[in-house]
């Protein structure tokens, strides 16, 4: 039996984003990526979903009404 560590991967739309640091929480990762993708700051995070040897988290745009 072998133990394999699963790495995290983040996805936003069709973009795959690498894990900036395994030590960061999901909220800290969101903050880090929001500098490049401002929409991520208010995005909903879903996951993790196990795909192969990765834990995949998805950032989905928050849908709201301006007014």
Phi and psi in radians as a Rosetta constraint file:
Dihedral C 1 N 2 CA 2 C 2 CIRCULARHARMONIC -2.066 0.35
Dihedral N 2 CA 2 C 2 N 3 CIRCULARHARMONIC 2.553 0.35
Dihedral C 2 N 3 CA 3 C 3 CIRCULARHARMONIC -1.846 0.35
Dihedral N 3 CA 3 C 3 N 4 CIRCULARHARMONIC 2.184 0.35
Dihedral C 3 N 4 CA 4 C 4 CIRCULARHARMONIC -2.056 0.35
Dihedral N 4 CA 4 C 4 N 5 CIRCULARHARMONIC 2.268 0.35
Dihedral C 4 N 5 CA 5 C 5 CIRCULARHARMONIC -1.396 0.35
Dihedral N 5 CA 5 C 5 N 6 CIRCULARHARMONIC 2.304 0.35
Dihedral C 5 N 6 CA 6 C 6 CIRCULARHARMONIC -1.551 0.35
Dihedral N 6 CA 6 C 6 N 7 CIRCULARHARMONIC 2.336 0.35
Dihedral C 6 N 7 CA 7 C 7 CIRCULARHARMONIC -1.600 0.35
Dihedral N 7 CA 7 C 7 N 8 CIRCULARHARMONIC 2.731 0.35
Dihedral C 7 N 8 CA 8 C 8 CIRCULARHARMONIC -1.661 0.35
Dihedral N 8 CA 8 C 8 N 9 CIRCULARHARMONIC 2.551 0.35
Dihedral C 8 N 9 CA 9 C 9 CIRCULARHARMONIC -2.398 0.35
Dihedral N 9 CA 9 C 9 N 10 CIRCULARHARMONIC 2.506 0.35
Dihedral C 9 N 10 CA 10 C 10 CIRCULARHARMONIC -2.059 0.35
Dihedral N 10 CA 10 C 10 N 11 CIRCULARHARMONIC 2.468 0.35
Dihedral C 10 N 11 CA 11 C 11 CIRCULARHARMONIC -2.242 0.35
Dihedral N 11 CA 11 C 11 N 12 CIRCULARHARMONIC 2.402 0.35
Dihedral C 11 N 12 CA 12 C 12 CIRCULARHARMONIC -2.349 0.35
Dihedral N 12 CA 12 C 12 N 13 CIRCULARHARMONIC 2.055 0.35
Dihedral C 12 N 13 CA 13 C 13 CIRCULARHARMONIC 0.970 0.35
Dihedral N 13 CA 13 C 13 N 14 CIRCULARHARMONIC -2.095 0.35
Dihedral C 13 N 14 CA 14 C 14 CIRCULARHARMONIC -1.842 0.35
Dihedral N 14 CA 14 C 14 N 15 CIRCULARHARMONIC 0.218 0.35
Dihedral C 14 N 15 CA 15 C 15 CIRCULARHARMONIC -1.664 0.35
Dihedral N 15 CA 15 C 15 N 16 CIRCULARHARMONIC 2.266 0.35
Dihedral C 15 N 16 CA 16 C 16 CIRCULARHARMONIC -1.644 0.35
Dihedral N 16 CA 16 C 16 N 17 CIRCULARHARMONIC 2.180 0.35
Dihedral C 16 N 17 CA 17 C 17 CIRCULARHARMONIC -1.967 0.35
Dihedral N 17 CA 17 C 17 N 18 CIRCULARHARMONIC 2.217 0.35
Dihedral C 17 N 18 CA 18 C 18 CIRCULARHARMONIC -1.265 0.35
Dihedral N 18 CA 18 C 18 N 19 CIRCULARHARMONIC 2.771 0.35
Dihedral C 18 N 19 CA 19 C 19 CIRCULARHARMONIC -1.259 0.35
Dihedral N 19 CA 19 C 19 N 20 CIRCULARHARMONIC 2.063 0.35
Dihedral C 19 N 20 CA 20 C 20 CIRCULARHARMONIC -1.146 0.35
Dihedral N 20 CA 20 C 20 N 21 CIRCULARHARMONIC -0.550 0.35
Dihedral C 20 N 21 CA 21 C 21 CIRCULARHARMONIC -2.933 0.35
Dihedral N 21 CA 21 C 21 N 22 CIRCULARHARMONIC 2.229 0.35
Dihedral C 21 N 22 CA 22 C 22 CIRCULARHARMONIC -1.097 0.35
Dihedral N 22 CA 22 C 22 N 23 CIRCULARHARMONIC -0.302 0.35
Dihedral C 22 N 23 CA 23 C 23 CIRCULARHARMONIC -1.376 0.35
Dihedral N 23 CA 23 C 23 N 24 CIRCULARHARMONIC -0.283 0.35
Dihedral C 23 N 24 CA 24 C 24 CIRCULARHARMONIC -1.405 0.35
Dihedral N 24 CA 24 C 24 N 25 CIRCULARHARMONIC 2.513 0.35
Dihedral C 24 N 25 CA 25 C 25 CIRCULARHARMONIC -1.301 0.35
Dihedral N 25 CA 25 C 25 N 26 CIRCULARHARMONIC 2.960 0.35
Dihedral C 25 N 26 CA 26 C 26 CIRCULARHARMONIC -1.081 0.35
Dihedral N 26 CA 26 C 26 N 27 CIRCULARHARMONIC -0.699 0.35
Dihedral C 26 N 27 CA 27 C 27 CIRCULARHARMONIC -1.144 0.35
Dihedral N 27 CA 27 C 27 N 28 CIRCULARHARMONIC -0.635 0.35
Dihedral C 27 N 28 CA 28 C 28 CIRCULARHARMONIC -1.204 0.35
Dihedral N 28 CA 28 C 28 N 29 CIRCULARHARMONIC -0.631 0.35
Dihedral C 28 N 29 CA 29 C 29 CIRCULARHARMONIC -1.141 0.35
Dihedral N 29 CA 29 C 29 N 30 CIRCULARHARMONIC -0.736 0.35
Dihedral C 29 N 30 CA 30 C 30 CIRCULARHARMONIC -1.022 0.35
Dihedral N 30 CA 30 C 30 N 31 CIRCULARHARMONIC -0.783 0.35
Dihedral C 30 N 31 CA 31 C 31 CIRCULARHARMONIC -1.088 0.35
Dihedral N 31 CA 31 C 31 N 32 CIRCULARHARMONIC -0.729 0.35
Dihedral C 31 N 32 CA 32 C 32 CIRCULARHARMONIC -1.102 0.35
Dihedral N 32 CA 32 C 32 N 33 CIRCULARHARMONIC -0.767 0.35
Dihedral C 32 N 33 CA 33 C 33 CIRCULARHARMONIC -1.356 0.35
Dihedral N 33 CA 33 C 33 N 34 CIRCULARHARMONIC -0.343 0.35
Dihedral C 33 N 34 CA 34 C 34 CIRCULARHARMONIC -1.212 0.35
Dihedral N 34 CA 34 C 34 N 35 CIRCULARHARMONIC -0.275 0.35
Dihedral C 34 N 35 CA 35 C 35 CIRCULARHARMONIC -1.176 0.35
Dihedral N 35 CA 35 C 35 N 36 CIRCULARHARMONIC -0.626 0.35
Dihedral C 35 N 36 CA 36 C 36 CIRCULARHARMONIC -1.593 0.35
Dihedral N 36 CA 36 C 36 N 37 CIRCULARHARMONIC -0.670 0.35
Dihedral C 36 N 37 CA 37 C 37 CIRCULARHARMONIC -2.119 0.35
Dihedral N 37 CA 37 C 37 N 38 CIRCULARHARMONIC 1.538 0.35
Dihedral C 37 N 38 CA 38 C 38 CIRCULARHARMONIC -0.985 0.35
Dihedral N 38 CA 38 C 38 N 39 CIRCULARHARMONIC -0.487 0.35
Dihedral C 38 N 39 CA 39 C 39 CIRCULARHARMONIC -1.144 0.35
Dihedral N 39 CA 39 C 39 N 40 CIRCULARHARMONIC -0.397 0.35
Dihedral C 39 N 40 CA 40 C 40 CIRCULARHARMONIC -1.165 0.35
Dihedral N 40 CA 40 C 40 N 41 CIRCULARHARMONIC -0.436 0.35
Dihedral C 40 N 41 CA 41 C 41 CIRCULARHARMONIC -1.022 0.35
Dihedral N 41 CA 41 C 41 N 42 CIRCULARHARMONIC -0.549 0.35
Dihedral C 41 N 42 CA 42 C 42 CIRCULARHARMONIC -1.968 0.35
Dihedral N 42 CA 42 C 42 N 43 CIRCULARHARMONIC 0.171 0.35
Dihedral C 42 N 43 CA 43 C 43 CIRCULARHARMONIC -1.280 0.35
Dihedral N 43 CA 43 C 43 N 44 CIRCULARHARMONIC 2.698 0.35
Dihedral C 43 N 44 CA 44 C 44 CIRCULARHARMONIC -1.555 0.35
Dihedral N 44 CA 44 C 44 N 45 CIRCULARHARMONIC 2.345 0.35
Dihedral C 44 N 45 CA 45 C 45 CIRCULARHARMONIC -1.767 0.35
Dihedral N 45 CA 45 C 45 N 46 CIRCULARHARMONIC 2.240 0.35
Dihedral C 45 N 46 CA 46 C 46 CIRCULARHARMONIC -2.094 0.35
Dihedral N 46 CA 46 C 46 N 47 CIRCULARHARMONIC 2.657 0.35
Dihedral C 46 N 47 CA 47 C 47 CIRCULARHARMONIC 2.064 0.35
Dihedral N 47 CA 47 C 47 N 48 CIRCULARHARMONIC -3.076 0.35
Dihedral C 47 N 48 CA 48 C 48 CIRCULARHARMONIC -1.487 0.35
Dihedral N 48 CA 48 C 48 N 49 CIRCULARHARMONIC 2.681 0.35
Dihedral C 48 N 49 CA 49 C 49 CIRCULARHARMONIC -2.059 0.35
Dihedral N 49 CA 49 C 49 N 50 CIRCULARHARMONIC 2.184 0.35
Dihedral C 49 N 50 CA 50 C 50 CIRCULARHARMONIC -1.386 0.35
Dihedral N 50 CA 50 C 50 N 51 CIRCULARHARMONIC 2.018 0.35
Dihedral C 50 N 51 CA 51 C 51 CIRCULARHARMONIC -2.223 0.35
Dihedral N 51 CA 51 C 51 N 52 CIRCULARHARMONIC 1.903 0.35
Dihedral C 51 N 52 CA 52 C 52 CIRCULARHARMONIC 1.107 0.35
Dihedral N 52 CA 52 C 52 N 53 CIRCULARHARMONIC -2.192 0.35
Dihedral C 52 N 53 CA 53 C 53 CIRCULARHARMONIC -1.798 0.35
Dihedral N 53 CA 53 C 53 N 54 CIRCULARHARMONIC 0.440 0.35
Dihedral C 53 N 54 CA 54 C 54 CIRCULARHARMONIC -2.159 0.35
Dihedral N 54 CA 54 C 54 N 55 CIRCULARHARMONIC 2.589 0.35
Dihedral C 54 N 55 CA 55 C 55 CIRCULARHARMONIC -1.767 0.35
Dihedral N 55 CA 55 C 55 N 56 CIRCULARHARMONIC 1.992 0.35
Dihedral C 55 N 56 CA 56 C 56 CIRCULARHARMONIC -1.805 0.35
Dihedral N 56 CA 56 C 56 N 57 CIRCULARHARMONIC 2.197 0.35
Dihedral C 56 N 57 CA 57 C 57 CIRCULARHARMONIC -1.897 0.35
Dihedral N 57 CA 57 C 57 N 58 CIRCULARHARMONIC 2.463 0.35
Dihedral C 57 N 58 CA 58 C 58 CIRCULARHARMONIC -2.000 0.35
Dihedral N 58 CA 58 C 58 N 59 CIRCULARHARMONIC 2.318 0.35
Dihedral C 58 N 59 CA 59 C 59 CIRCULARHARMONIC -1.700 0.35
Dihedral N 59 CA 59 C 59 N 60 CIRCULARHARMONIC 2.110 0.35
Dihedral C 59 N 60 CA 60 C 60 CIRCULARHARMONIC -2.015 0.35
Dihedral N 60 CA 60 C 60 N 61 CIRCULARHARMONIC 2.357 0.35
Dihedral C 60 N 61 CA 61 C 61 CIRCULARHARMONIC -1.001 0.35
Dihedral N 61 CA 61 C 61 N 62 CIRCULARHARMONIC 2.363 0.35
Dihedral C 61 N 62 CA 62 C 62 CIRCULARHARMONIC -1.325 0.35
Dihedral N 62 CA 62 C 62 N 63 CIRCULARHARMONIC 2.267 0.35
Dihedral C 62 N 63 CA 63 C 63 CIRCULARHARMONIC -1.746 0.35
Dihedral N 63 CA 63 C 63 N 64 CIRCULARHARMONIC 2.184 0.35
Dihedral C 63 N 64 CA 64 C 64 CIRCULARHARMONIC -2.529 0.35
Dihedral N 64 CA 64 C 64 N 65 CIRCULARHARMONIC 3.087 0.35
Dihedral C 64 N 65 CA 65 C 65 CIRCULARHARMONIC -2.000 0.35
Dihedral N 65 CA 65 C 65 N 66 CIRCULARHARMONIC 2.201 0.35
Dihedral C 65 N 66 CA 66 C 66 CIRCULARHARMONIC -1.417 0.35
Dihedral N 66 CA 66 C 66 N 67 CIRCULARHARMONIC 2.567 0.35
